[in-house]
C-alpha cells in the first residue's frame, strides 16, 4: 500500500471532472539517435499526442489560451549515472514556449509537481493557465522523471490485479489480516522486480537530479530555474546539493521535511492529515446552514470513525462492481483533504456513504491511486513505491509497526493505522534504500524561496523551516502562508503569488519570514 501522503494530488483536475459527472447524475516524441552525444543532443519538439496509459490516459492537451500548442520531445539520459556512456533511457518532456517579447525571455522554468511518481507531462497542461504570468518570461517545461509515465515506467501489477490490491485491508486487526497484508505487499513487490528489474536500481532522487542537470544543458540554460512542489521540493533540494553553482531562481512549495526518516515523515503526515480533518470539520459546522455530516466538529469526526469501522465489517456499493472498503474510504477522505476546494466533495461523499452509496468516496480514492474512469491505472503507485523504496534506507516489519501503532493513533485516530501500516511497503523491496533522509545542504547556492502552508496535510508546515536550515545559511528564504490544503501558490493567494512572481520574474527576493494570509 503506497503512502498516500507522499502522493501529490496531481490528478485533481481529472478528479473534478469525474466527480462533476457523477454528482450531476446523482505525448512524447521518439527517442533520439543512439549515436548522438548526450550533452550535445538536440530535442525534436512536436505537438503532443494523447498521454500513455502509464501517464494516466485521456486526450492530447488542449491548446494554450493564445492558441499555441503544447510541444513534446524525448531526451536521452544514462540509465546508470555511474556509467554515463552505457545504456540510455528516454525521458519525456513537455513545454509551452514563452509568450512575451523574445528579448525579455529568461530561459526555461522546469516544474516537478511531486509524488514521487506524478507525470509532469500530463500535469503541466492541466494547470498551465495558472502559470500564465510566469510564461511571459519563461518557457514552461516539465517532464516524466525516470520510472514515471512515458519515461521507462516502472510496471508492477496489471489493472485487474490493482483493483484487487486496492481492495485489501490496509489496517489489519488480527494475525490473519496482517499475514494477508504482507502477502499482498510481497506479491506487488515481486511483480515490480519481474517487470522492471532493469530500471529499479536507477530511480533514486539523485538520479532524477542528475537528469535535471543534463536537461538544463540540453535546453540551453546556464542555470536551472525551477519550481518544485511537494516531493518536487525534495528533488530540488537534492539538485541544489549536487549542483549548487547551477541553481538559478528556484521556488519550493509544499515542502518535504528533508531531516526525517520515512517513519518520522509518516508520523508527521498523520498529524497533518488529522489537522486538515479537524479544520474540515470546524469549517462544516461553522457555516450558516446546517452541516449535513455532523452537529459539532467532534460529531463529524465521530461519525466518520463509525463509518470506517462499519466499512471494515461490511463494505458498501462503490463504483460498480467494486465495493467501498474501509481502506478505499480512508484514501478517498485523504485525497479530498489535499485541497479546500474538495471539501464540498468530501461532505457530499460522506453524506452519500451514510446512506449506503460509496461512489463519491471511491472516485476520490481512485484518483489517489491513479485509476481513471475506464478502469486503467497510471503507473503513479508503482513509481511512488519504487522511488521511495530506492531512496529510503529504513525497512520496517510488522512487529515494528505494531509497536508503533499507539504513537500513530495518538497522532491521528483516523489516519494513524493507515499511515503506520504503509511503512511495510518497502520491507522486502529488491533494491536497497540509499539513505535515512536526503542531503540537501547547498552552500554557495543562490537564494531559494521556500513556502510553507500552515494547514498543509501532506507536507506539514514545520518542514519548510527545516528545509531552510538544511539548505544552509543564506540559501533558503522562508515564506509562510496561513492557509489550507497542499501547497500555497495554487491557492491563488495574491500575497504568495506576488512573492513568487517578484522572485522568478524580476529576481526580487522577499524578506525572510514574510507571512501571507
N, C-alpha and C positions, 0 to 999 in steps of 0.2 A: 504494500500500500504506500504510494508516494506521500510524502509530507505535503499536505495541501497548502501550508503556509509558505512553502518555498516556491509556489506557483503564482506568478503574477497573473491577474485576471486579464490576460491579453485578448481573450475572446469575448469581452463584454459587449462589443457592438453586435456580434453574431448572436449572443445570448438575448439581447434586447429584441432583435428581430424575431427570434424563435418564440420568446415569451409573448410578444405583442400578438403574434399569430394565434398562439394558444389561448390567450386571455380573450381575444376577440371571439373565439369560438366557444368559450365557457361563459510565375514564370522564369523560370530561369533559362538562360541561354545554354548552349552546348559548351563542353569543356574545351579549353584552348589546346592547340597542338602540343604534343608531349615534348617536342624538342625545343620549346621556347623557354628562355631563361625566366625563372620565376619573378625576379625583381625587375625585369625589363618587359614583362608581358603587357600586351595591350588588350584591354577589355572590349569585347564586341557587344555593345549595348544594342538592344532591340526592344520593341514593345513587349510588355509582359503578357504571358499567357495565363491560363487558369492555374490556380495553385494545385500542387500534387495532393494526393490523399494524406501523405505524411505532414504536409503543411496545413491540413485542415479542409482541403477541397473547396468547392464553391466556384464562383465566376472570376474571370480576369478583373483586375482592379479598374474601377471607373476612371475616366479622365479627370485630371485635376480641374479645379474651378475655372481656370483660364483656358481650358481645353487641351493643355499639354498632356501627353501620355506618360504614364509611369514606364520606366525603362528597366530592363533586367539584363544581367550578364552573369557569367561564371568566372570566378578567379581560382587559379590553381594554387595550392599550398602543399607543403610537405606533409605526408601522412604522419611521419615521425620527425619532430623538430630536432632530434638528436642525429638524424641522418637527412639533412636538408636536400641532398642530391639523390635521394632514393625515391620510392613510390610517392605519388601525389594523390590528393583528393580535390574535388571541385566544391567550392563554396559559392552558394547562390547569393547574389547581390541585387538590390533594387535602388533606384534613385529617382528623384524629381529634381531636374536642373533648376538652378537659381532663377528667380523670376525678375530680379531687379536689374539695374544697369550693370553691364559687364565689368566696368571699372571699379564697382563697389563690392564685387564678389570677394569674399574672404577665402573660401575654399569649400571643402566638404564637411558636413556635420554628421558624424556617424552615431546612430542610435542603437542601443540594445535595451529591449523592453523587459527583460527578465526571464524568470522561470526558476532555474535554468531549464531550457527546452522550448521556449517560445520562438516561433518563426517571425523574424523581423521582416521577411519578405511579404508576409500577409498582414502583419500588424501595422507597419508604417502607413500603407494606404488607408487602412481603417480609421486611423487617427490623423491622417495627413493634413486635413483642414485646420486642425488645432495648432499646427506649426507653420501656418502661412506667413506669419511675420518673420520667423527665422529663415524661411525660404527666400526672403528678399535679398539676403546676402550669402546664403549657403546653398550648395546642392544638398538636399536631404538624402541621406544614404542609410540603409540598414541591410541586414544580412541574416541568413540562417547559419548560426555557428556550427562548427563541425559536430556531426552526430544528430543534427536537428533538421527537420523539414526536408529540403532538397539537397542538403549538404551531407552526403553519405549518411543517411539517417540510421540511428540505432533501431533495430527491429527486434521485437520480442514476441509477444502473443498476437494472434490474429484477432479480427474484430469479434468473432463469436466467442473466442476464449476470453477476450477482455470483458465482454458483457458478464460472463460468469465470474471473472476475477473481481469485478467491482461490486458484485452481489454478496461477496463473502462478508462474514462478521469480522470487522477490523478492531473490535473491542471485546476480546474473548473474556468469558466469565468463568470458565472451568477448563480442566485439562484437555478435554476433547476439542473444545473450540481453540485452545492455544495450539494444539497439535495441528489442527486444520489450517490455522493461520500460517504457521511455519511451513507446512507442506505447500501451500499456495505460493508463498514467497519463494521457496526453493524452485518451484516449477517456473515461475516468472523469470527468475534469475538464470536458470538453466537455458530457457528459450533465448534470452538475450545473448548468452555466450554462444549458443549454437548458431544463431542467425547473424551475429555481429561481432564475432571474435576478433576480426581484423582491426576494427575501429575502437573497441572498448578501452584499450590502454592509452588511447590518444585523444581523449575528450576532456582532459582536465582544463580548468580555467586558465592555467598558464599556457596551454596550447592555443586556446582561443585568443589570449592576449597577444601572443606572437603572430597569430593570423592577422590581428588588427594592425600590427605594425607593418606587416607586409602590405596590407590593404592601403594603409596611409601612403606608402611609397608608390603603389600601383595607381592610386588615384591622383598622384602628382602633388601631394601635400607635404610641406616641410614639417608641419606639426599635426598631431591628431586632435582635431576639435571634436568633442564627444559629449553626448547626452545619455547618461546611464540611469536606468530606472530599476528599482528593486535589485534582483541579482545582478543587473547591469552595473550597479554601483560597486559590487564586489569585483566584477570583471574590470571595471575602470580603475579600481584601486590596485589590482594586480598589475595592470598595464603600467600605471604610474610608477610602481615599484621597479618593474623591469626596465622601463624606458623613461625615466624622469625628464630627460632632456628633450624628449619628443612630444611631451604633453603640450597641447595648445590651450584653448579655452575649454574648460570642462565643467559640467554640471552633474552632480549626483543627487537623485531624488528618490525618496522612499528607501532609506539607506540600510543595507545589511550591516549588522554589527560584526566587524572583522576580528574581534577579540574572542569570540565564543566558539566552543566546540559545538558539534551538531546537537548534542544533548542540551546544552545551555540555550542554543537557538530555539529548539523545540519548546523548552520550558518558557522562554521569554515570549514565544508566539502564543502559547496557551494563555498567558496573561493578556497579551494583546488582543486576541480574539474575544476573550471574556470582557475586556474593557469595551470593545466595539459592541458586543451584545448588550452590555449594560446601557450604553449610550442609545442603542436602538430602542430598547425597552422604555427608557426615560422619554425619548422623543415621541414614541407612540402614545403614551398615556398623557403627555403634556399638551397634545393637540386639543383644539376646542371641541371637536366631535369625539365620541366615544372610541377608544381603542378597541378594535374588534378581536384582539387576541389576548386581552387581559385587562383587569381593572386597575392594577398598580404595576409598577415595574417588576416587583418581586413576583406578582401573579403571572406576568408574561413569561418570566424565566421558569417558574414552576410548571406552567402548562407545557412549555417546550420540553422540559425534562421528562414529564409524564408521557408526552408523545413519543419521545425516543425510547423510553422503557417499553411502551406498548408495541412499538415497531420491532423491537428486539424479539418480542414474543410472537408477534403476528404482523408481517408486512401488509401494506395496503396497495391497491392498484396504483401503478405509476404511469409510465409511458408504455402502452401495450407492446409486447406481452409481459414486460418486466414489472416487478413489484418495487415499491418504495420501501427499502430496508432502513434499519437504524443507521447503518453506515452511509447510505445514499442521502438520507435526510440530513445527517450531520455535515456531509460535504456540501449539500445544497445551501444550508444555512451559512456555512463558512464563505462560500462563493458570494452570497448576497452581501456579506459584511465587508467585502472589499471596497464597495462604493456606496455612499449615502444615496446615490441615485437609484440603487437597487433595493433600498429598504421597503419601498412600496411593494415590490415583488415578493419580498420575504413575508410581509404582512399577508398578502394575498395567498401565498403558498401555505402558510401556517393555517390560515382560516379554512382553506380547502382541505388540508390534511386532517384537521379536526373533524371534518365531515366525511372523511374516508376517501378523499381524492388527492393522490400524491403527485399529480402531473407537474405542477409548477416547481416543487422542490426537486423533482427528478430532472427537469430541464436544467435547473441551476447546477445540479450535481454533474450532469452530463457535460456541461460547459467546463467545469473544473477538471474533468477527466479527458477533455479533448474529443468528445463524441459529438458528431453532427446529427442533424435530424434524419439523415439517410442511414444511420447506424454505422457510419465509418468513423474510425478514430484517427486523429493526427498522432504523431509519434511523441507528443509532449510528455506523456508519462514515461515512456521508455527512455527518452533523452534525459528527463529530470532525474530518474534513478541512476542512470549511467554516469552523468556528470557529478552528481552529489557523492556517489559511492567512490568515484575515482579521486575526488577532491578530499573527502573526509576520512581521516585515518581511523577514528574510533569504530569499533564493532561491538554491538550490544546483543546479548542473548535474552531469552525470555525470562530467565531468573533475574537478570539485572533489571529488566523493565518492571517486573513485578515488585521489586524492592523500591522502585521509584514512583510507583503509582500514587501513594499518598501525597507526595510532593506535587505531582502534576494535578491531582484532583483538588488540592488546596489552591493551586493557581487558577484552575478553571473546572468547576463541577461539570460543565457541559462538554468542553473540548479536551480535558485533561487526559482521559483514557485514549482518545482518538490520536492525540499527538504523541503520547508516550509509546503506544504500540507501533507507531510508524517508524520508530527507531530500529526495529528488527529488519528493515528492508535491505540493509547492506551486510547483514551478518555473514552470509556465505557468498558474497559477491566475488567473481573470479579475478578481479583486479584489486591490488592493494591500494588503500587510500593514501594520499600524498602527505597530509599534514593535519594537525589538530585544528588549525584555522589558517586562513590566508595571510600572507605577508603583504602589507600594503604600504609599508614605510617608503616614502618617496622624497628624501631630502634633495633639494635642488630643483624640484618641480615648481612650476608657476602656481598661482592661486587656483584652487578647485572649489567651486561653490557647492556646499553640502547642505541639503534641505531636509529637515526632519518635520514630520507631521505628528502632533501630539496625540491624535486619535487613530493612528495607523495600526491596524490589527496584525498585519503580516510582517512588517519590519518596524518593531516598536521604536518610539521616538528616541530612546536613550542611545540607540545605535548610531545616530548621527554624530553626537558628541564624541563617541568612542572612535568613530571613523576619523574625525578631525584630529584627535590626539594621535591616532596611529599613523596618519599620513605624515605627521611631523610638523615642527614649528614653522610657521609662515606659509604652509601649504593649504590646509583646509580652512575654509571660511564658512562658519555655520550660520544658517538662517532657519528660524523656527516658524512653522505655520500652525496656528491653533485651529485645527480643522478636524474633519472626519474622513475616513476612507484611506485607501492605499495610494500614497503619492500626494503631491501638492500642486504641481504645475497644471495637471489636467482637472483640478478643482475649479479652474477659471478665476481663482482669486487674483485680483488686479495687482495687489502688492507683490505677490510671489512672481507673477508673470513679468511685471516691470523689472524686478531684480534680475530675472533670468535674461530678459531681452537686453537690459543695460549691459550685462557682462558679455553675453555671446555676441551681440551685435556691435557694441561700442567699447568693449574692454573695460567697463566701469565695474570694479569690484565693490559690492555693497559692504557697508560697515559690518564687522564681525558681530554676531549675536543680534542681528536685526530680527524683529518679531513681526509677523504678519498675522492678521486675524480677520 
